[in-house]
């Protein structure tokens, strides 16, 4: 009998690839998103995070295992800390990268949200991930006033939901061997 509580090597490789890809593609797309956020004077990370959460949501939906997004968040935090991407915040980067993973894992890998169809659940997971990350980022670094705070969260939730929906679209289009990694 096969124990499904452990990650297979194939799942770990996919998770590592998506975690690294998500980290290094983010600076490429950030200038585009920052055009919008600079115009309305909010930090650009909330919108860019929706793109970044796409990879965590995708991996969690494919594996179906609790801990996937959290582990990927730790890997991304480690990369950010060691490459200097988040050198200003230091070890706090582990909080702002891993807590969104816990939110995504909770939405996609627990029974609480099973009543919601997968494509909507993935959108909710992306929004929850960005909301959690943006919340802790605001508490730890920004401390925005009410209107920028509200815009920061609204744009974050929208970008996270879009990222989750895009993850679902990607998951539908990948080969059958990847879809059935569970």
Steps between C-alpha positions, in 0.01 A plus 500: 500500500634840401534776762374828351615719790850538356601700195635302209822601331299614197284724722803645679671579169186669368462698823865611494476603136182702556636664817820608327322601179251709699781678683704588194215594268358744756766771439435472127127574530523740798573813290178449304292465816684789667379736226148450632583505870731802477217692334266437796782525755492158662785248535526286188558176684131434558428482127821318413429248776194372313730396219738342748222308680399345169791254528422402861132449419584293193736268688260455791209419269710249304638317806188532715716481812498733797838664542580542132461879486651545847811307403524696175464825699796398718705420189412839350587676828834323507568605140392860572723519806805348333478689172435837663152540355365573848820601672335799671262288709737222597356192666150649502485389138421150629177635651388693193576212262384199705172632646342541155594136440313396814192693379518333157547156656202558728271593212610227259602208721249492784138397499371844598474625142422176311146618424639773272586385143876467440534795260333731752688344792829570320396864455409520870833339590694758294304784657549356851873462438540859384275630777705320764831612353382858450357510851824399665706715266287801591528423871875441490619766253255740341236598759292673236225748581137395438447583129834364373451205734159428347631533143800283588268219612243538223763484227672215683182294528416559134850409381505190721162384369616555142823312576300209641272494197800508263649211700179304435520578127863385491412184693231414245747531215793302639553138400303228676816368669544828687134534597504163671802548723294416809 
